[in-house]
Amino acid sequence: MLFIFFVILLIASVVIYRKSRSLVGNPVKTFSPIAIGVFAFLALLQCFTVVPAGNVGVVDFFGTVSDNTLKAGINPVNPLAKVVKFSIKTQEIKEDMDVPSKEGLTVGLEISVLFHLNPEMAASIYKTVGENYAQIILVPQFRSVCRGVTASYDAKALYTSEREALAQQLAKELAMIVETRGITIENTPLRKVALPAGLSQSIEAKLQAEQESQRMQFVLTKEEQEAQRKRIEAKGIADFQDIVARGISEPLLRWKGIEATEKLAASPNAKIVVIGAGKDGLPLILDTK
């Protein structure tokens, strides 16, 4: 213990100083007060500990562990006690494993688990598990849950959009097991899925066929919409022609012919205009000049 070591040095410095006071010109007499001050300061420092940000401290006094953890910052402590610091920051564990699928296939899975230590249970973790709690509690349970969950999914699900639902189920089931021990699960993202070569190609071919089918469905829908547009347009033209045809009569045509004849007669370039035939024909207009 550094505290005991500095106290011994402090006592030795005091004894030496007292013995050297009777000696005139002894350099030890001058040096001893400085040594006393230094060792006293160093011994006093052992009564305080600094817990870094993102950590908590567990106080262990010769095997007796305090249930009250130390927060980040400067904390007074028993100088004879040991302070074990635990990180409560988000941590990551990566695992590469071969897991079974629902069809009995073996799938290569690269997955991570993001977690942090519950600061309120740091003392309990230290007493029951130790500082290497992640490797003792989390890793074995993580591997077991991964194999159990993937066994209820088809290999295709691990390769397509259902992987997000699988990751959420992994996080939920793992949290149910380890959170009672003081480990909080944040997320279990799937980083990479490696299927057997033949199966991977089959799934990709099927997905490509589905996309092609969807594209053709879009083309057919577009063509049907275009055909419908043309039918509507044709019906509109037919309706227009029918309305116009009903409005045209013989007197109207004769009147329009007279108007056209008058305009031709008034034109400076008109010489001889012959219009009409029979008894109902329009007037005959000769050279206007």
C-alpha positions as CSV (number, residue, x, y, z in Angstrom):
1,M,0.0,0.0,0.0
2,L,1.4,3.4,-1.0
3,F,-0.2,5.1,2.0
4,I,1.7,2.8,4.4
5,F,4.9,3.3,2.5
6,F,4.6,7.1,2.6
7,V,3.7,7.0,6.3
8,I,6.8,4.9,7.1
9,L,8.9,7.4,5.1
10,L,7.3,10.3,6.9
11,I,8.0,8.8,10.3
12,A,11.6,8.0,9.3
13,S,12.0,11.7,8.1
14,V,10.7,13.0,11.4
15,V,13.0,10.7,13.4
16,I,16.0,11.7,11.3
17,Y,15.1,15.4,11.7
18,R,14.9,15.2,15.4
19,K,18.3,13.5,15.7
20,S,19.9,16.0,13.3
21,R,18.7,19.1,15.1
22,S,21.6,18.9,17.6
23,L,24.2,18.8,14.9
24,V,25.3,22.2,13.6
25,G,25.9,22.5,9.9
26,N,24.5,19.0,9.1
27,P,22.9,19.1,5.6
28,V,20.4,16.4,6.8
29,K,19.0,18.9,9.2
30,T,18.0,21.2,6.3
31,F,16.8,18.4,4.0
32,S,14.6,16.6,6.6
33,P,11.8,19.3,6.9
34,I,11.4,19.2,3.1
35,A,11.2,15.4,3.1
36,I,8.7,15.5,5.9
37,G,6.5,17.9,3.9
38,V,6.7,15.9,0.7
39,F,5.9,12.6,2.4
40,A,3.1,14.1,4.4
41,F,1.6,15.5,1.2
42,L,1.9,12.2,-0.7
43,A,0.3,10.3,2.3
44,L,-2.5,12.8,2.3
45,L,-3.1,12.2,-1.5
46,Q,-3.8,8.6,-0.8
47,C,-6.9,9.6,1.1
48,F,-8.5,10.8,-2.2
49,T,-9.1,9.0,-5.5
50,V,-10.0,10.3,-8.9
51,V,-12.7,8.4,-10.9
52,P,-12.5,9.3,-14.6
53,A,-15.5,10.4,-16.6
54,G,-17.6,7.5,-17.8
55,N,-16.5,5.3,-14.8
56,V,-17.6,4.4,-11.4
57,G,-15.4,3.2,-8.5
58,V,-16.0,0.1,-6.3
59,V,-14.3,0.3,-2.9
60,D,-12.7,-2.9,-1.7
61,F,-11.4,-2.8,1.9
62,F,-9.6,-6.0,2.5
63,G,-12.4,-8.1,0.9
64,T,-15.2,-6.0,2.3
65,V,-16.9,-4.3,-0.7
66,S,-19.0,-1.2,-0.2
67,D,-22.4,-1.2,-1.9
68,N,-22.1,2.5,-2.6
69,T,-20.1,3.2,-5.7
70,L,-18.0,6.3,-6.3
71,K,-19.1,8.7,-8.9
72,A,-16.8,10.4,-11.5
73,G,-14.6,13.1,-10.0
74,I,-12.5,13.4,-6.8
75,N,-13.7,11.2,-3.9
76,P,-12.4,10.8,-0.4
77,V,-11.6,7.2,0.5
78,N,-10.1,5.0,3.1
79,P,-6.4,5.1,2.2
80,L,-6.0,1.4,3.0
81,A,-8.9,0.5,0.6
82,K,-8.5,-0.5,-3.0
83,V,-10.7,1.3,-5.6
84,V,-11.6,-0.7,-8.7
85,K,-12.8,1.4,-11.6
86,F,-15.6,0.1,-13.9
87,S,-16.4,1.7,-17.2
88,I,-20.1,2.6,-17.8
89,K,-19.6,3.7,-21.3
90,T,-21.0,2.0,-24.4
91,Q,-18.8,-1.0,-25.3
92,E,-18.8,-3.3,-28.3
93,I,-18.2,-7.0,-28.6
94,K,-17.8,-8.5,-32.1
95,E,-18.5,-12.1,-32.8
96,D,-17.9,-14.3,-36.0
97,M,-19.9,-17.5,-35.7
98,D,-21.6,-20.2,-37.7
99,V,-25.3,-20.4,-36.9
100,P,-28.1,-22.8,-38.1
101,S,-31.1,-21.6,-40.1
102,K,-34.6,-23.0,-40.0
103,E,-33.8,-25.2,-43.0
104,G,-30.8,-26.7,-41.2
105,L,-28.3,-24.8,-43.3
106,T,-25.1,-23.3,-41.7
107,V,-24.8,-19.5,-42.1
108,G,-21.8,-17.4,-41.4
109,L,-22.7,-14.5,-39.2
110,E,-20.7,-11.4,-38.2
111,I,-22.6,-9.6,-35.4
112,S,-21.9,-7.1,-32.7
113,V,-23.5,-6.4,-29.3
114,L,-23.5,-2.9,-27.9
115,F,-23.9,-2.7,-24.1
116,H,-23.0,-0.8,-21.0
117,L,-22.7,-1.6,-17.3
118,N,-25.5,-0.5,-15.0
119,P,-23.6,1.7,-12.5
120,E,-26.0,0.8,-9.7
121,M,-24.9,-2.8,-9.9
122,A,-21.2,-2.3,-10.3
123,A,-20.5,-3.5,-6.8
124,S,-22.6,-6.6,-7.2
125,I,-20.8,-7.4,-10.5
126,Y,-17.4,-7.0,-8.7
127,K,-18.5,-9.3,-5.8
128,T,-20.1,-12.0,-7.8
129,V,-18.3,-12.0,-11.2
130,G,-15.3,-9.8,-11.2
131,E,-13.8,-7.2,-13.6
132,N,-13.9,-9.5,-16.6
133,Y,-17.7,-9.7,-16.4
134,A,-18.3,-9.3,-20.2
135,Q,-16.4,-12.3,-21.1
136,I,-17.8,-14.4,-18.3
137,I,-21.5,-13.4,-18.6
138,L,-22.2,-11.7,-21.8
139,V,-20.2,-13.5,-24.5
140,P,-21.5,-17.1,-23.8
141,Q,-25.1,-15.9,-23.5
142,F,-24.7,-13.8,-26.7
143,R,-23.5,-16.8,-28.7
144,S,-26.3,-19.1,-27.3
145,V,-29.1,-16.6,-28.0
146,C,-27.8,-16.0,-31.6
147,R,-27.9,-19.7,-32.4
148,G,-31.3,-20.1,-30.8
149,V,-32.9,-17.1,-32.6
150,T,-31.5,-17.8,-36.1
151,A,-32.7,-21.4,-35.9
152,S,-36.3,-20.1,-36.2
153,Y,-35.6,-18.0,-39.3
154,D,-35.1,-19.1,-42.9
155,A,-31.8,-18.4,-44.5
156,K,-33.4,-15.9,-46.8
157,A,-34.6,-13.9,-43.8
158,L,-31.0,-13.4,-42.7
159,Y,-30.2,-12.1,-46.2
160,T,-33.1,-9.8,-46.8
161,S,-35.0,-7.1,-45.0
162,E,-36.1,-9.4,-42.2
163,R,-32.6,-9.2,-40.7
164,E,-33.7,-6.0,-38.8
165,A,-36.5,-7.9,-37.1
166,L,-34.0,-10.7,-36.3
167,A,-31.6,-8.2,-34.7
168,Q,-34.4,-6.7,-32.6
169,Q,-35.4,-10.2,-31.4
170,L,-31.7,-10.9,-30.5
171,A,-31.4,-7.8,-28.4
172,K,-34.7,-8.4,-26.6
173,E,-33.9,-12.0,-25.7
174,L,-30.4,-11.2,-24.7
175,A,-31.5,-8.3,-22.5
176,M,-34.0,-10.6,-20.6
177,I,-31.0,-12.8,-19.6
178,V,-28.2,-10.4,-18.8
179,E,-29.9,-7.2,-17.5
180,T,-30.7,-8.9,-14.2
181,R,-26.9,-9.3,-13.8
182,G,-26.3,-5.6,-14.3
183,I,-25.5,-5.5,-18.1
184,T,-27.8,-3.2,-20.2
185,I,-28.1,-4.2,-23.9
186,E,-28.4,-1.3,-26.4
187,N,-28.4,-3.0,-29.8
188,T,-27.3,-6.1,-31.6
189,P,-26.6,-5.0,-35.3
190,L,-25.9,-7.7,-37.9
191,R,-22.7,-6.7,-39.7
192,K,-22.4,-9.4,-42.3
193,V,-24.2,-12.6,-43.4
194,A,-22.4,-15.2,-45.4
195,L,-24.7,-17.8,-47.0
196,P,-23.6,-21.0,-48.8
197,A,-22.5,-20.1,-52.4
198,G,-25.3,-22.0,-54.2
199,L,-28.0,-20.7,-51.9
200,S,-26.8,-17.1,-52.2
201,Q,-26.9,-17.3,-56.0
202,S,-30.4,-18.8,-55.9
203,I,-31.7,-16.1,-53.6
204,E,-30.2,-13.3,-55.7
205,A,-31.7,-14.9,-58.9
206,K,-35.1,-15.1,-57.2
207,L,-34.9,-11.5,-56.0
208,Q,-33.9,-10.4,-59.5
209,A,-36.9,-12.3,-61.0
210,E,-39.2,-10.6,-58.5
211,Q,-37.9,-7.2,-59.4
212,E,-38.3,-7.9,-63.1
213,S,-41.9,-9.1,-62.5
214,Q,-42.6,-5.9,-60.6
215,R,-41.1,-3.9,-63.5
216,M,-43.3,-5.6,-66.0
217,Q,-46.3,-5.1,-63.8
218,F,-45.5,-1.4,-63.8
219,V,-45.2,-1.4,-67.6
220,L,-48.5,-3.2,-68.1
221,T,-50.2,-0.7,-65.7
222,K,-48.8,2.2,-67.6
223,E,-50.0,0.8,-71.0
224,E,-53.5,0.2,-69.6
225,Q,-53.6,3.8,-68.4
226,E,-52.4,5.0,-71.8
227,A,-55.1,2.9,-73.5
228,Q,-57.7,4.3,-71.2
229,R,-56.5,7.8,-72.0
230,K,-56.8,7.2,-75.7
231,R,-60.3,5.8,-75.3
232,I,-61.4,8.9,-73.4
233,E,-59.8,11.1,-76.0
234,A,-61.5,9.3,-78.9
235,K,-64.9,9.5,-77.1
236,G,-64.4,13.2,-76.7
237,I,-63.6,13.7,-80.4
238,A,-66.6,11.6,-81.4
239,D,-68.9,13.5,-79.1
240,F,-67.6,16.8,-80.5
241,Q,-68.2,15.6,-84.1
242,D,-71.7,14.5,-83.2
243,I,-72.6,17.8,-81.7
244,V,-71.1,19.7,-84.7
245,A,-73.0,17.5,-87.2
246,R,-76.3,18.1,-85.4
247,G,-75.8,21.8,-85.7
248,I,-75.1,21.9,-89.5
249,S,-78.2,22.6,-91.7
250,E,-78.9,23.4,-95.4
251,P,-79.8,27.1,-94.7
252,L,-76.6,27.5,-92.6
253,L,-74.5,26.1,-95.4
254,R,-76.2,28.5,-98.0
255,W,-75.6,31.5,-95.7
256,K,-71.9,30.6,-95.2
257,G,-71.6,30.3,-99.0
258,I,-73.0,33.8,-99.5
259,E,-70.6,35.2,-96.9
260,A,-67.7,33.6,-98.7
261,T,-68.9,34.9,-102.1
262,E,-69.1,38.4,-100.7
263,K,-65.5,38.2,-99.4
264,L,-64.2,36.9,-102.7
265,A,-66.1,39.7,-104.6
266,A,-64.6,42.4,-102.4
267,S,-61.0,41.1,-102.9
268,P,-58.9,43.3,-105.3
269,N,-57.6,40.2,-107.0
270,A,-61.0,38.8,-107.9
271,K,-61.8,38.8,-111.6
272,I,-64.5,36.2,-112.3
273,V,-66.1,34.2,-109.6
274,V,-68.5,31.3,-110.5
275,I,-70.2,29.7,-107.6
276,G,-73.2,27.4,-107.4
277,A,-75.1,25.1,-109.6
278,G,-78.7,24.5,-110.4
279,K,-81.7,26.5,-109.1
280,D,-80.5,26.5,-105.6
281,G,-76.9,27.6,-106.4
282,L,-75.4,30.8,-105.1
283,P,-75.2,34.0,-107.2
284,L,-72.9,34.1,-110.2
285,I,-70.3,36.9,-109.9
286,L,-68.4,38.0,-113.0
287,D,-65.5,40.4,-113.4
288,T,-66.1,43.1,-110.8
289,K,-64.0,45.6,-112.7
